[in-house]
Amino acid sequence: MPKADPDPERAEPFILGEAHPGDLGVIIKVRTGGDRDRDGLTAAEIELRLLEFGFVEGARVEVLHEGPIGGDPIAVRVDGIRIALRRAEAMNVVLAPEAA
């Protein structure tokens, strides 16, 4: 499956879990939904983990890499710190687009 090129014309907020390498954004919201994920974590626990990793409003995020099978996990840079996370967790992070 070919990888999508970063979209420099993106104007609408987007979900980190749907982003591809090269995409840039600024966190505008960390949201939680559902009762539990596949590891049995509650929405509040997932939100707390993301916040502890630095996924806070205003943080700059760049998608660096994605896994070879299904694009999972993804590696991102959050305000200069590299973090790997599952796309399921990344679906909770809403970004405003940022130009390269």
Buried (B, 14 or more C-beta within 10 A) or exposed (E): EEEEEBEEEBEEEBBBBEBBBBBBBBBEEBEBEEEEBEEEBEBEBBBBBBEEBBBEEEBBBBBBEBEEEEBBBBBBBBEEEEBEBBBBBBBBBBBBBBEE
